[in-house]
Amino acid sequence: MDKLLIQGGHRLSGDIVISGAKNAALPILCAGLLTAGTLELSNVPNLHDVTTMLKLLGQTGLEVTQDDHRVTLTGGAIDKLEAPYDLVKTMRASILVLGPLLARFGEAKVSLPGGCAIGSRPVDQHIKGLQALGAEITIEGGYIYAKCKKLKGTRIVTDMITVTGTENLLMAATLAEGETILENAAREPEVTDLAHLLVAMGAKIEGIGTDRLVIQGVAELHGAKHAVISDRIEAATFLCAVAAAGGDITIRNTRTDILDAALDKLREVGLQMEIGPDWIHAKMDRRPTPVTFRTTEYPGFPTDMQAQFMAVNTVADGASRVTETIFENRFMHVQEMNRLGAHIETDGNTAFIQGVEQLVGAPVMATDLRASASLVIAALAARGETVIDRIYHLDRGYDQMEVKLSAVGAKIERVKSSK
């Protein structure tokens, strides 16, 4: 099992190129199940989750070709309408094959998903929506069994805002008979990116980017070309790194128009920024100012940036408060940060942080994807050596993070475990 070895206390300087967004790439890859045609996708990140998804899609009979950041999918020979447990157990996004398989082929067998242990994240909204579209669904032996002769359009109001739920139902509705209206739809840029691809494939969707999507079902979809949007979470993570450790970096291949909530808080932190259409020049020459925030659905502050901003707050000059409203178990990084000398206390879904002048390196363990990134940020700001174990979490969502950080002056290396 790989670890990261980080010598903290070094300022960051140089350019970082942002990869494609994991949370956009995964549903977009699943859209390959909706057509017998060919999808030509670019800016696909090299991530463990992407590799897992491509294995999952390949075993259905979807033809998969990958060349660095380009992926070609051809769906003319799909013959296995199943997502088995051994592939699904590590990644909750596997549930996204359910809607496309059901809509195109009339049946699907999908294992209940796994992924990071940061909350229950039930799939009941997916099931409720597909049932409203006319699917017969049973759950038995850890698998979801879904069947239908033909999905029929309807109005669906989810009980909560769910990103993957919106994506699953959106894909299913493109091939349903008649009109489907998705109320309370997620507005995340990754959902919008999927919708734009589906339109390029021949889908008829109105209200893209809003919480009300109107889909007119079509008989079939065709192939298309599409570039995955850049990863707003990766971009904001590296900006948090320079805010905590200090330095002067330029983020390239980014989308500044979908980073508003994070950029607003980074300005409060004291990060000096010049912003262009696809780049951000960021400079930090002082100790951060603490920021208080509350996570919420887009366009609010993203839960996927909570841990990284908390890392910045640990070395800020003063006290802050962080409230997590999306996932109930998303403070598992707190104990590890305190091992580095942070002063964090939690009460329910709120964390209280008293910034310290200096963190000190120590052995720590990653507990989930974004917690891993937060520990990297804290380690970069700490004095001395930090070893981060279980970084397979990091590899699920960051494309060669240690390589990108090394290129801008961080003393960070991947080491193989002796065990």
Secondary structure, 3 states (H helix, E strand, C coil): CCEEEEECCCCEEEEEECCECHHHHHHHHHHHHHECCEEEEECCCCCHHHHHHHHHHHCCCCEEEEECCEEEEECCCCCCCEECHHHHCCCHHHHHHHHHHHHHHCEEEEECCCCCCCCCCCCHHHHHHHHHCCCEEEEECCEEEEECCCCECCEEECCCCCHHHHHHHHHHHHCCECEEEEECCCCCHHHHHHHHHHHHCCCEEECCCCCEEEEECCCCECCEEEECCECHHHHHHHHHHHHHHCEEEEEECCCHHHCHHHHHHHHHHCCEEEECCCEEEEEECCCCCCCCEEECCCCCECHHHHHHHHHHHHCCCCEEEEECCCCCCCCCHHHHHHHCCCEEEEECCEEEEECCCCCECCEEECCCHHHHHHHHHHHHHCECEEEEECCHHHHCCCCCHHHHHHCCCCEEEEECCCC
